[in-house]
Amino acid sequence: MNGPEIHVEFAPELRVFLPNGRRAGAGAVTTDGVSTLGHVVESLGVPLTEVGTLVVDGREVPVSHIPTAGESVTVRPVRHPQRVPGAPLRFLLDVHLGTLARRLRLLGVDTAYESTDIGDPALAARSAAERRVMLSRDRGLLRRRELWAGAYVYSTRPEDQLRDVLDRFRPELRPWTRCSACNGVLQAATKDEVADRLEGGTQRSYDVFAQCTQCKRAYWKGAHHEQLVAIVERALADYAS
Protein backbone atom coordinates (compact mmCIF):
# COMPACT_ATOMS: atom_id res chain seq x y z
CA MET A 1 0.00 0.00 0.00
CA ASN A 2 1.23 3.50 -0.81
CA GLY A 3 -1.37 6.09 0.17
CA PRO A 4 -2.83 7.90 3.17
CA GLU A 5 -1.36 7.04 6.56
CA ILE A 6 -3.74 6.41 9.46
CA HIS A 7 -3.26 5.43 13.09
CA VAL A 8 -4.91 2.17 14.17
CA GLU A 9 -5.32 0.88 17.72
CA PHE A 10 -6.68 -2.60 18.45
CA ALA A 11 -8.40 -3.66 21.66
CA PRO A 12 -6.26 -6.05 23.77
CA GLU A 13 -8.58 -8.98 22.96
CA LEU A 14 -7.81 -8.64 19.25
CA ARG A 15 -4.04 -8.37 19.43
CA VAL A 16 -3.61 -12.15 19.31
CA PHE A 17 -4.36 -11.90 15.57
CA LEU A 18 -1.70 -9.30 14.83
CA PRO A 19 1.75 -10.17 13.48
CA ASN A 20 4.56 -10.01 16.03
CA GLY A 21 5.66 -6.59 14.92
CA ARG A 22 2.25 -5.12 15.76
CA ARG A 23 1.46 -6.98 19.00
CA ALA A 24 1.65 -3.68 20.90
CA GLY A 25 -1.76 -3.07 19.32
CA ALA A 26 -1.29 0.47 17.99
CA GLY A 27 0.67 2.12 15.23
CA ALA A 28 0.73 3.82 11.87
CA VAL A 29 -0.74 2.02 8.86
CA THR A 30 -0.30 3.12 5.26
CA THR A 31 -3.41 2.48 3.13
CA ASP A 32 -3.96 2.57 -0.63
CA GLY A 33 -6.62 5.28 -0.52
CA VAL A 34 -9.38 3.12 -2.02
CA SER A 35 -9.73 0.05 0.24
CA THR A 36 -12.39 0.01 2.95
CA LEU A 37 -11.50 0.14 6.61
CA GLY A 38 -12.83 -3.40 6.95
CA HIS A 39 -10.36 -4.56 4.33
CA VAL A 40 -7.52 -2.74 6.08
CA VAL A 41 -8.37 -4.39 9.41
CA GLU A 42 -8.50 -7.84 7.84
CA SER A 43 -5.24 -7.24 5.97
CA LEU A 44 -3.63 -6.74 9.38
CA GLY A 45 -4.84 -10.22 10.44
CA VAL A 46 -8.07 -9.58 12.36
CA PRO A 47 -11.21 -11.35 11.02
CA LEU A 48 -14.21 -9.05 10.90
CA THR A 49 -16.21 -11.69 12.78
CA GLU A 50 -14.23 -10.60 15.86
CA VAL A 51 -14.74 -6.85 15.38
CA GLY A 52 -17.54 -5.17 17.28
CA THR A 53 -17.29 -1.53 16.27
CA LEU A 54 -14.89 0.68 14.34
CA VAL A 55 -14.41 4.15 15.76
CA VAL A 56 -12.78 6.89 13.67
CA ASP A 57 -11.89 10.12 15.43
CA GLY A 58 -14.52 9.44 18.08
CA ARG A 59 -17.40 8.39 15.84
CA GLU A 60 -18.55 4.90 14.86
CA VAL A 61 -18.21 4.06 11.18
CA PRO A 62 -19.21 1.03 9.06
CA VAL A 63 -16.65 -1.40 7.67
CA SER A 64 -17.25 0.23 4.27
CA HIS A 65 -15.65 3.49 5.45
CA ILE A 66 -12.72 4.63 3.27
CA PRO A 67 -9.88 5.88 5.52
CA THR A 68 -8.35 9.26 4.83
CA ALA A 69 -4.97 10.63 5.86
CA GLY A 70 -4.50 11.36 9.54
CA GLU A 71 -7.54 9.49 10.84
CA SER A 72 -7.28 7.75 14.20
CA VAL A 73 -9.03 4.36 14.26
CA THR A 74 -10.00 2.28 17.28
CA VAL A 75 -10.96 -1.35 16.64
CA ARG A 76 -13.18 -2.76 19.38
CA PRO A 77 -14.08 -6.43 20.03
CA VAL A 78 -17.51 -8.02 19.75
CA ARG A 79 -19.71 -7.38 22.77
CA HIS A 80 -21.00 -10.32 24.81
CA PRO A 81 -23.59 -11.61 24.49
CA GLN A 82 -23.49 -11.26 20.72
CA ARG A 83 -26.83 -11.02 18.97
CA VAL A 84 -27.08 -12.87 15.66
CA PRO A 85 -29.90 -11.99 13.24
CA GLY A 86 -32.49 -14.67 12.64
CA ALA A 87 -33.68 -17.54 14.78
CA PRO A 88 -33.18 -20.10 16.05
CA LEU A 89 -29.46 -19.85 16.87
CA ARG A 90 -27.60 -22.72 15.25
CA PHE A 91 -23.92 -23.56 14.80
CA LEU A 92 -21.65 -25.24 12.27
CA LEU A 93 -18.21 -26.51 13.39
CA ASP A 94 -15.27 -27.54 11.26
CA VAL A 95 -13.36 -30.81 11.41
CA HIS A 96 -11.06 -29.69 14.25
CA LEU A 97 -13.81 -29.03 16.82
CA GLY A 98 -15.35 -32.46 17.37
CA THR A 99 -15.25 -32.39 21.18
CA LEU A 100 -16.84 -28.95 21.29
CA ALA A 101 -19.56 -30.14 18.91
CA ARG A 102 -20.41 -33.10 21.15
CA ARG A 103 -20.57 -30.89 24.25
CA LEU A 104 -22.83 -28.36 22.60
CA ARG A 105 -25.12 -31.18 21.50
CA LEU A 106 -25.07 -32.56 25.04
CA LEU A 107 -26.51 -29.20 26.11
CA GLY A 108 -29.22 -29.39 23.48
CA VAL A 109 -27.71 -26.77 21.15
CA ASP A 110 -28.35 -27.36 17.43
CA THR A 111 -24.80 -28.07 16.23
CA ALA A 112 -23.81 -29.34 12.80
CA TYR A 113 -20.29 -30.75 12.52
CA GLU A 114 -18.19 -31.87 9.59
CA SER A 115 -16.07 -34.85 10.64
CA THR A 116 -14.08 -34.66 7.39
CA ASP A 117 -12.37 -31.71 5.76
CA ILE A 118 -14.81 -30.64 3.05
CA GLY A 119 -12.99 -27.38 2.33
CA ASP A 120 -13.62 -23.76 3.19
CA PRO A 121 -15.95 -22.98 0.24
CA ALA A 122 -18.29 -25.85 1.14
CA LEU A 123 -18.33 -24.91 4.82
CA ALA A 124 -19.07 -21.27 4.04
CA ALA A 125 -21.83 -22.30 1.63
CA ARG A 126 -23.45 -24.53 4.25
CA SER A 127 -23.26 -21.76 6.84
CA ALA A 128 -25.12 -19.46 4.45
CA ALA A 129 -27.65 -22.03 3.24
CA GLU A 130 -28.60 -23.20 6.74
CA ARG A 131 -28.02 -19.85 8.49
CA ARG A 132 -25.59 -21.33 10.97
CA VAL A 133 -22.86 -19.52 12.88
CA MET A 134 -19.53 -20.90 11.68
CA LEU A 135 -17.19 -21.72 14.57
CA SER A 136 -13.56 -22.27 13.61
CA ARG A 137 -9.92 -21.56 14.43
CA ASP A 138 -9.26 -21.04 10.70
CA ARG A 139 -8.96 -17.29 10.13
CA GLY A 140 -9.08 -17.71 6.36
CA LEU A 141 -12.42 -19.48 6.59
CA LEU A 142 -13.84 -16.73 8.80
CA ARG A 143 -12.88 -14.12 6.21
CA ARG A 144 -15.06 -15.66 3.51
CA ARG A 145 -17.79 -13.21 2.53
CA GLU A 146 -20.48 -15.83 1.96
CA LEU A 147 -20.58 -16.90 5.63
CA TRP A 148 -23.92 -16.34 7.36
CA ALA A 149 -22.08 -15.47 10.56
CA GLY A 150 -18.90 -16.67 12.21
CA ALA A 151 -16.77 -16.66 15.32
CA TYR A 152 -13.18 -17.53 16.06
CA VAL A 153 -12.60 -20.22 18.70
CA TYR A 154 -9.71 -18.82 20.71
CA SER A 155 -8.71 -21.76 22.91
CA THR A 156 -7.51 -25.26 22.06
CA ARG A 157 -8.99 -26.68 25.29
CA PRO A 158 -12.57 -28.01 24.96
CA GLU A 159 -13.53 -26.73 28.43
CA ASP A 160 -12.50 -23.19 27.53
CA GLN A 161 -14.00 -23.44 24.06
CA LEU A 162 -17.40 -24.37 25.47
CA ARG A 163 -17.32 -21.61 28.05
CA ASP A 164 -16.34 -19.01 25.46
CA VAL A 165 -19.09 -20.01 23.02
CA LEU A 166 -21.76 -20.04 25.73
CA ASP A 167 -20.60 -16.68 27.07
CA ARG A 168 -20.47 -15.07 23.62
CA PHE A 169 -23.78 -16.31 22.20
CA ARG A 170 -25.86 -17.44 25.19
CA PRO A 171 -27.78 -20.11 23.23
CA GLU A 172 -30.85 -21.72 24.78
CA LEU A 173 -29.77 -24.81 26.73
CA ARG A 174 -31.92 -27.95 26.61
CA PRO A 175 -29.66 -30.72 27.95
CA TRP A 176 -30.13 -34.37 27.04
CA THR A 177 -32.31 -33.59 24.01
CA ARG A 178 -29.85 -34.09 21.12
CA CYS A 179 -27.76 -36.97 19.84
CA SER A 180 -24.07 -36.33 20.43
CA ALA A 181 -23.23 -38.38 17.33
CA CYS A 182 -25.46 -36.81 14.66
CA ASN A 183 -27.32 -33.85 16.25
CA GLY A 184 -30.69 -35.58 15.88
CA VAL A 185 -33.44 -35.16 18.45
CA LEU A 186 -33.67 -37.73 21.27
CA GLN A 187 -36.86 -39.33 22.49
CA ALA A 188 -37.64 -41.75 25.32
CA ALA A 189 -37.45 -45.42 24.34
CA THR A 190 -38.29 -48.73 25.96
CA LYS A 191 -35.73 -51.47 26.43
CA ASP A 192 -37.48 -53.54 23.79
CA GLU A 193 -37.23 -50.73 21.24
CA VAL A 194 -33.45 -50.51 21.57
CA ALA A 195 -32.70 -54.15 22.45
CA ASP A 196 -30.94 -54.83 19.14
CA ARG A 197 -28.43 -52.06 19.94
CA LEU A 198 -27.53 -53.22 23.46
CA GLU A 199 -24.95 -55.67 24.76
CA GLY A 200 -26.02 -58.27 27.29
CA GLY A 201 -24.56 -56.45 30.32
CA THR A 202 -26.31 -53.22 29.41
CA GLN A 203 -29.65 -54.98 28.98
CA ARG A 204 -29.35 -56.49 32.45
CA SER A 205 -28.13 -53.33 34.22
CA TYR A 206 -30.26 -50.50 32.79
CA ASP A 207 -33.95 -49.86 32.26
CA VAL A 208 -34.18 -46.21 31.17
CA PHE A 209 -33.22 -45.38 27.60
CA ALA A 210 -33.47 -42.72 24.94
CA GLN A 211 -33.01 -43.08 21.21
CA CYS A 212 -32.05 -40.71 18.42
CA THR A 213 -34.91 -40.19 16.01
CA GLN A 214 -32.42 -39.77 13.17
CA CYS A 215 -29.56 -42.29 13.49
CA LYS A 216 -31.35 -44.59 16.01
CA ARG A 217 -28.42 -44.61 18.43
CA ALA A 218 -29.44 -45.67 21.95
CA TYR A 219 -28.54 -43.76 25.13
CA TRP A 220 -28.53 -44.71 28.80
CA LYS A 221 -26.83 -43.58 32.03
CA GLY A 222 -23.61 -45.48 31.55
CA ALA A 223 -20.14 -45.32 33.04
CA HIS A 224 -19.40 -41.76 31.89
CA HIS A 225 -22.74 -40.30 32.94
CA GLU A 226 -21.38 -38.50 36.00
CA GLN A 227 -18.79 -36.67 33.88
CA LEU A 228 -21.52 -35.55 31.49
CA VAL A 229 -23.75 -34.44 34.35
CA ALA A 230 -20.90 -32.27 35.66
CA ILE A 231 -20.57 -30.54 32.27
CA VAL A 232 -24.33 -29.95 32.09
CA GLU A 233 -24.69 -28.68 35.66
CA ARG A 234 -21.76 -26.28 35.26
CA ALA A 235 -23.19 -24.86 32.02
CA LEU A 236 -26.68 -24.47 33.49
CA ALA A 237 -25.34 -22.75 36.60
CA ASP A 238 -23.34 -20.24 34.57
CA TYR A 239 -25.38 -19.66 31.43
CA ALA A 240 -29.00 -20.85 31.71
CA SER A 241 -31.44 -18.06 30.88
VOBA-426811 format. One line per field, with one value per residue (C-alpha): residue number from 1; chain; x, y, z. Coordinates in steps of 0.5 Angstrom, whole numbers, always signed. Layout:
REM residues N
k	c(NUM	...)
c	c(A	...)
X	c(X	...)
Y	c(Y	...)
Z	c(Z	...)
REM end
This chain:
REM residues 241
k	c(1	2	3	4	5	6	7	8	9	10	11	12	13	14	15	16	17	18	19	20	21	22	23	24	25	26	27	28	29	30	31	32	33	34	35	36	37	38	39	40	41	42	43	44	45	46	47	48	49	50	51	52	53	54	55	56	57	58	59	60	61	62	63	64	65	66	67	68	69	70	71	72	73	74	75	76	77	78	79	80	81	82	83	84	85	86	87	88	89	90	91	92	93	94	95	96	97	98	99	100	101	102	103	104	105	106	107	108	109	110	111	112	113	114	115	116	117	118	119	120	121	122	123	124	125	126	127	128	129	130	131	132	133	134	135	136	137	138	139	140	141	142	143	144	145	146	147	148	149	150	151	152	153	154	155	156	157	158	159	160	161	162	163	164	165	166	167	168	169	170	171	172	173	174	175	176	177	178	179	180	181	182	183	184	185	186	187	188	189	190	191	192	193	194	195	196	197	198	199	200	201	202	203	204	205	206	207	208	209	210	211	212	213	214	215	216	217	218	219	220	221	222	223	224	225	226	227	228	229	230	231	232	233	234	235	236	237	238	239	240	241)
c	c(A	A	A	A	A	A	A	A	A	A	A	A	A	A	A	A	A	A	A	A	A	A	A	A	A	A	A	A	A	A	A	A	A	A	A	A	A	A	A	A	A	A	A	A	A	A	A	A	A	A	A	A	A	A	A	A	A	A	A	A	A	A	A	A	A	A	A	A	A	A	A	A	A	A	A	A	A	A	A	A	A	A	A	A	A	A	A	A	A	A	A	A	A	A	A	A	A	A	A	A	A	A	A	A	A	A	A	A	A	A	A	A	A	A	A	A	A	A	A	A	A	A	A	A	A	A	A	A	A	A	A	A	A	A	A	A	A	A	A	A	A	A	A	A	A	A	A	A	A	A	A	A	A	A	A	A	A	A	A	A	A	A	A	A	A	A	A	A	A	A	A	A	A	A	A	A	A	A	A	A	A	A	A	A	A	A	A	A	A	A	A	A	A	A	A	A	A	A	A	A	A	A	A	A	A	A	A	A	A	A	A	A	A	A	A	A	A	A	A	A	A	A	A	A	A	A	A	A	A	A	A	A	A	A	A	A	A	A	A	A	A)
X	c(+0	+2	-3	-6	-3	-7	-7	-10	-11	-13	-17	-13	-17	-16	-8	-7	-9	-3	+4	+9	+11	+4	+3	+3	-4	-3	+1	+1	-1	-1	-7	-8	-13	-19	-19	-25	-23	-26	-21	-15	-17	-17	-10	-7	-10	-16	-22	-28	-32	-28	-29	-35	-35	-30	-29	-26	-24	-29	-35	-37	-36	-38	-33	-35	-31	-25	-20	-17	-10	-9	-15	-15	-18	-20	-22	-26	-28	-35	-39	-42	-47	-47	-54	-54	-60	-65	-67	-66	-59	-55	-48	-43	-36	-31	-27	-22	-28	-31	-31	-34	-39	-41	-41	-46	-50	-50	-53	-58	-55	-57	-50	-48	-41	-36	-32	-28	-25	-30	-26	-27	-32	-37	-37	-38	-44	-47	-47	-50	-55	-57	-56	-51	-46	-39	-34	-27	-20	-19	-18	-18	-25	-28	-26	-30	-36	-41	-41	-48	-44	-38	-34	-26	-25	-19	-17	-15	-18	-25	-27	-25	-28	-35	-35	-33	-38	-44	-41	-41	-48	-52	-56	-62	-60	-64	-59	-60	-65	-60	-56	-48	-46	-51	-55	-61	-67	-67	-74	-75	-75	-77	-71	-75	-74	-67	-65	-62	-57	-55	-50	-52	-49	-53	-59	-59	-56	-61	-68	-68	-66	-67	-66	-64	-70	-65	-59	-63	-57	-59	-57	-57	-54	-47	-40	-39	-45	-43	-38	-43	-47	-42	-41	-49	-49	-44	-46	-53	-51	-47	-51	-58	-63)
Y	c(+0	+7	+12	+16	+14	+13	+11	+4	+2	-5	-7	-12	-18	-17	-17	-24	-24	-19	-20	-20	-13	-10	-14	-7	-6	+1	+4	+8	+4	+6	+5	+5	+11	+6	+0	+0	+0	-7	-9	-5	-9	-16	-14	-13	-20	-19	-23	-18	-23	-21	-14	-10	-3	+1	+8	+14	+20	+19	+17	+10	+8	+2	-3	+0	+7	+9	+12	+19	+21	+23	+19	+16	+9	+5	-3	-6	-13	-16	-15	-21	-23	-23	-22	-26	-24	-29	-35	-40	-40	-45	-47	-50	-53	-55	-62	-59	-58	-65	-65	-58	-60	-66	-62	-57	-62	-65	-58	-59	-54	-55	-56	-59	-61	-64	-70	-69	-63	-61	-55	-48	-46	-52	-50	-43	-45	-49	-44	-39	-44	-46	-40	-43	-39	-42	-43	-45	-43	-42	-35	-35	-39	-33	-28	-31	-26	-32	-34	-33	-31	-33	-33	-35	-40	-38	-44	-51	-53	-56	-53	-46	-47	-49	-43	-38	-40	-40	-33	-30	-33	-35	-40	-43	-50	-56	-61	-69	-67	-68	-74	-73	-77	-74	-68	-71	-70	-75	-79	-83	-91	-97	-103	-107	-101	-101	-108	-110	-104	-106	-111	-117	-113	-106	-110	-113	-107	-101	-100	-92	-91	-85	-86	-81	-80	-80	-85	-89	-89	-91	-88	-89	-87	-91	-91	-84	-81	-77	-73	-71	-69	-65	-61	-60	-57	-53	-50	-49	-46	-40	-39	-42	-36)
Z	c(+0	-2	+0	+6	+13	+19	+26	+28	+35	+37	+43	+48	+46	+39	+39	+39	+31	+30	+27	+32	+30	+32	+38	+42	+39	+36	+30	+24	+18	+11	+6	-1	-1	-4	+0	+6	+13	+14	+9	+12	+19	+16	+12	+19	+21	+25	+22	+22	+26	+32	+31	+35	+33	+29	+32	+27	+31	+36	+32	+30	+22	+18	+15	+9	+11	+7	+11	+10	+12	+19	+22	+28	+29	+35	+33	+39	+40	+40	+46	+50	+49	+41	+38	+31	+26	+25	+30	+32	+34	+30	+30	+25	+27	+23	+23	+28	+34	+35	+42	+43	+38	+42	+49	+45	+43	+50	+52	+47	+42	+35	+32	+26	+25	+19	+21	+15	+12	+6	+5	+6	+0	+2	+10	+8	+3	+8	+14	+9	+6	+13	+17	+22	+26	+23	+29	+27	+29	+21	+20	+13	+13	+18	+12	+7	+5	+4	+11	+15	+21	+24	+31	+32	+37	+41	+46	+44	+51	+50	+57	+55	+48	+51	+56	+51	+46	+51	+54	+47	+44	+50	+46	+50	+53	+53	+56	+54	+48	+42	+40	+41	+35	+29	+32	+32	+37	+43	+45	+51	+49	+52	+53	+48	+42	+43	+45	+38	+40	+47	+50	+55	+61	+59	+58	+65	+68	+66	+65	+62	+55	+50	+42	+37	+32	+26	+27	+32	+37	+44	+50	+58	+64	+63	+66	+64	+66	+72	+68	+63	+69	+71	+65	+64	+71	+71	+64	+67	+73	+69	+63	+63	+62)
REM end
